[in-house]
Amino acid sequence: MTNILTTVDQRTKLVGENRLELLLFRINSTQLFAINVFKVKEVVKLPALNALPGCHPHICGVANIRGMSIPVIDLRAAIGFKPVPPAEDANMIITEYNRSVQGFLVGKVEHIINMTWSDILPPPKTAGRHNYLTAITRIEYQGQSQLVSIIDVEKVLAEIIHYDVTLSEGVLDEDLLQQMHGRKILIVDDSSTARRQVRDTLSPLGIEIIEASDGLQALQLLQQWRDQGKKVSEELLMMITDAEMPEMDGYRLTYEVRSDNAMADLFITLNTSLSGSFNHAMVEKVGCDRFISKFQPDLLVDIVQQRVRQLL
């Protein structure tokens, strides 16, 4: 298992090239599931778990990994399957999302595949609003074509961890409320949960939210405005984009915007569950104006207010 992730640090070079690598695993015998390798810290055989009385029912215990207590989420139960006792091949995928570390109890971990974001598609609209998938793809695996379901981890976590959009005292500049009212912000994120968190934070300030579920959809909207003779930076106060999305990631989206003279001056904030110094380096490389590690409503509002002040 250790060999699967020994080169994770080298894999980060794929980000920014509209490429990604997926860690494939199973939570039942028939379906393949995946999450992005870049969010995986480690994969280990399921260790002994300590009970955590009073916790959410999908948290099956706490693991002690090298002195760190990590809550372990039963991913099978969390996405709507009937819980079953862990099998002999059970593993724990340790991830870092939204500045928190957690483990996911899964079955057999298969291996890592290298793909482009253009091969990753949104789940079909007929799947409804309550599914736990952020994307799907099809791969050739073990001699046959197989569908891979990419888990919307942010939705899973949001149903277990309460995300409070209440602003801390003193964050909101009351004198700017009138200036913010009616301003438009484009939110680009494949997770409906992440879009809702941003919308619920900013809409009460009078800001009009426009949503896109992937980078390509956002780029096409901006190009449409450009072709209509609209100045994109006057239409939008800013664009807030996730990094990882089907069809086109946020890094590529930013690059395409910056490469088009008609929209190059659009203020862009990268808002992602990926954290660490790597993202700050990518922000500088592709030309984003700011970076926020999800989910920080105070910082989100502060950046919006700073942008409004720049335009006064």
Secondary structure by P-SEA (a helix, b strand, c coil): ccccccccccccccccccccccccccccccbbbbcccccccccccccbbbbbccccccccbbbbcccbbbbbbccccccccccccccccbbbbbbbcccccbbbbbcbbbbbbbbccccccccccccccccccccccccccccbbbbbbbbaaaaaaaacbbbbccccccccccccccccccbbbbbbcccaaaaaaaaaacccccbbbbbbccaaaaaaaaaaaaaacccccccccbbbbbcccccccaaaaaaaaaacccccccbbbbbcccccaaaaaaaaaaccccccccccaaaaaaaaaaaaaaac
